Amino acid sequence: MFDEIKEIILEYTETEPDEITEESKFIEDLGMNSYNIMCAVGDLEDAFDIEVNESDVAGMRTLGDVVEYVKSKQG
């Protein structure tokens, strides 16, 4: 699942793929802005057939946070 999420995130950052880890922070490490993040959230919703609450997005600072969130939404 990490690799699938990483592929989505790569569309919104200029960071090299091998530099992205579960500890990578979206804003500080990957240089993403709020628009990029919301676009990526839309892609995640489509890819994993889930609905992400806007209030939950604020708590997701790293790729690992997203992996855990998606797992929890999938049951």
C-alpha positions as MATLAB code, in Angstrom:
seq = 'MFDEIKEIILEYTETEPDEITEESKFIEDLGMNSYNIMCAVGDLEDAFDIEVNESDVAGMRTLGDVVEYVKSKQG';
ca = [
       0.000    0.000    0.000;
       2.880    2.379    0.750;
       4.126    2.098   -2.835;
       0.682    2.861   -4.266;
       0.330    5.938   -2.071;
       3.888    7.008   -2.892;
       3.083    6.871   -6.625;
       0.130    9.214   -6.089;
       2.241   11.628   -4.035;
       4.994   11.633   -6.680;
       2.584   13.360   -9.062;
       2.534   16.386   -6.742;
       6.176   16.746   -5.713;
       9.526   17.083   -7.416;
      11.222   14.917   -4.787;
      13.144   11.902   -6.064;
      11.252    8.622   -5.473;
      14.062    7.054   -3.461;
      14.004   10.007   -1.048;
      10.376    9.422   -0.046;
       9.819    7.328    3.066;
       6.947    6.737    5.477;
       8.468    9.472    7.661;
       8.443   12.065    4.852;
       6.427   15.142    5.814;
       4.273   16.572    3.038;
       5.070   20.240    3.516;
       8.511   20.247    5.128;
      10.141   17.355    3.231;
       8.182   17.084   -0.006;
       7.437   20.767   -0.591;
       3.729   20.216   -1.122;
       1.211   23.004   -0.611;
      -2.410   22.763    0.507;
      -3.680   22.602   -3.079;
      -1.342   19.693   -3.917;
      -2.363   17.905   -0.760;
      -6.081   18.208   -1.489;
      -5.565   17.016   -5.067;
      -3.625   14.023   -3.771;
      -6.426   13.306   -1.284;
      -8.889   13.191   -4.187;
      -6.632   10.731   -6.003;
      -6.364    8.598   -2.847;
     -10.149    8.532   -2.527;
     -10.449    7.291   -6.097;
      -7.608    4.789   -5.882;
      -8.715    3.181   -2.624;
     -12.479    3.760   -2.893;
     -12.635    5.636    0.402;
     -13.954    8.984    1.596;
     -11.519   11.225    3.436;
     -12.972   13.750    5.863;
     -11.441   17.202    5.468;
     -10.919   17.429    9.213;
      -8.839   14.232    9.104;
      -6.443   15.676    6.532;
      -4.996   18.126    9.074;
      -3.810   15.202   11.196;
      -1.937   13.556    8.350;
       1.555   15.013    8.264;
       3.565   12.074    6.904;
       3.160    9.337    4.331;
       2.991    6.852    7.184;
       0.000    8.731    8.615;
      -1.768    8.333    5.276;
      -0.967    4.614    5.067;
      -2.464    4.054    8.526;
      -5.500    6.189    7.691;
      -6.225    4.332    4.457;
      -5.847    0.984    6.244;
      -8.321    2.099    8.915;
     -10.850    3.222    6.284;
     -10.620   -0.090    4.464;
     -11.564   -1.970    7.605;
];
